[in-house]
Amino acid sequence: MKKVNVLLPDRRYSILIGGNIFIGIEGMLLKHDIPEKIAAVVDRNILKFHRKKLDILLKSKKYSVELFPFAATEKNKNLYTVEKIYSFLQKGNYGRDNAIIAVGGGITGDVAAFAASTYMRGIKYVHVPTTLLSAVDSSVGGKTGVNFKGIKNFIGTFYQPEFVLIDTSFFSTLPQNEILCGLGEAVKTAFLAGEKYSTNLSGTFHNILKDDLSDIDNLVYDSVRFKAGVVSEDEKEEGLRKILNFGHTFAHALETVSGFGIKHGQAVIFGIVCALNLSLRMKLINRKDFDDGIFLTDLIKDKVIIPDVEAAALYNLMQADKKNRNGKIKFILIKSRGNVFVDVEAGRPDVLASIDAAFRYFYSATVL
Ligand SMILES: NC(=O)c1ccc[n+]([C@@H]2O[C@H](COP(=O)([O-])OP(=O)(O)OC[C@H]3O[C@@H](n4cnc5c(N)ncnc54)[C@H](O)[C@@H]3O)[C@@H](O)[C@H]2O)c1
């Protein structure tokens, strides 16, 4: 089992990574002083595919665990679900001295953590991420949230878990397109973390695309280590942490305009290509670094299905992005791998042209 520590100004917590480590969940709950009474918010697909494993938790003799099953969709990532969790907790007489454990992907984690952060002003929270995306990205760093009136993650908090347990054997039942989503966030990290991460990632990429998950632990470990380092320096996204939004301004707009018809991780791949194009148009990145950067998206672009929407519709939605200031859209752009600019403003024509170039890239296998 590998371990990464997230070191925050006022506390630290661990992220534990390994195959089949969920077997030891009771011991880990004990070690981390998790209260005896726990509400388990569990993705229905985990109940379907991993019931036996989950029973270690649900039928624990040391813990009193009650199940809140959850259908993980963007449409259910809302305040109505949060209210249902509050009611479940209230009815079960959960107090501040109890806890929530989320077993599921990024949606389950974001919703359950939001509920944990606000119920009675906050109760203890543990996450067991079960998708590649949630393992490499969303389970690290304490961002919680729900969609509101059709806008992605519009309501949320920063709230850190007591610990995170990543059992990579959960990934065995993930469909290919969910693996692809995880790779989307990993490609993002490759642009931010620089050469070494990129080289390691390209090595494991081919295996993963062939359904060989044997070296997935290393990919997860490298990704978690990178993100934990960023979050440890800037927990509340006042500076460095903004880089983690690379590609996301475009991605969130695409998810929203398509009525969440595209998965987050795949939208991120599209967003990365838009951001790279914008970096090129604004002469921040040179052609060679652009070409060097795009090789990872080249490997997966045929598998990404991009909905056919108007670039202008995306632009309009981007104007409602949380990261904007004084009505101006702020972009994270790139000079080369590991060398990132934050809070860049760009003209509407350049943004629209970059989105159009990304559409051409995915639709027609054009070399950019
Ligand atoms: N908090 C953050 O910092 C952060 C960062 C990145 C993304 N996110 C959020 O994460 C969400 C995306 O997360 P996700 O991709 O994990 O989506 P998800 O939680 O919807 O999971 C994807 C699908 O896989 C299923 N699933 C989960 N585990 C499975 C398993 N082991 N086997 C089979 N099926 C399984 C789910 O039921 C769902 O259908 C988005 O809402 C995004 O906004 C949050």
The ligand as an ORCA input file, in Angstrom:
! r2SCAN-3c Opt
* xyz 0 1
  N     -14.085     17.831     -6.257
  C     -13.181     17.932     -7.210
  O     -12.069     18.427     -7.002
  C     -13.482     17.405     -8.580
  C     -12.450     17.259     -9.523
  C     -12.753     16.684    -10.754
  C     -14.047     16.292    -11.025
  N     -15.025     16.474    -10.104
  C     -16.401     16.037    -10.365
  O     -16.405     14.630    -10.450
  C     -17.525     14.236    -11.243
  C     -17.091     13.150    -12.206
  O     -16.649     12.043    -11.463
  P     -16.645     10.572    -12.056
  O     -16.101     10.580    -13.433
  O     -16.040      9.687    -11.039
  O     -18.195     10.307    -12.272
  P     -19.296      9.418    -11.516
  O     -19.214      9.529    -10.070
  O     -20.588      9.755    -12.181
  O     -18.962      7.941    -11.971
  C     -19.050      7.626    -13.330
  C     -19.967      6.404    -13.577
  O     -19.279      5.247    -13.134
  C     -20.107      4.496    -12.240
  N     -19.181      3.822    -11.334
  C     -18.514      4.327    -10.281
  N     -17.636      3.430     -9.824
  C     -17.763      2.311    -10.582
  C     -17.104      1.073    -10.610
  N     -16.092      0.799     -9.798
  N     -17.516      0.152    -11.519
  C     -18.512      0.437    -12.403
  N     -19.132      1.618    -12.451
  C     -18.749      2.555    -11.552
  C     -21.039      5.513    -11.633
  O     -22.218      4.906    -11.174
  C     -21.286      6.419    -12.828
  O     -22.258      5.866    -13.662
  C     -18.033     15.475    -11.959
  O     -19.255     15.870    -11.396
  C     -16.963     16.509    -11.677
  O     -17.476     17.810    -11.591
  C     -14.767     16.999     -8.887
*
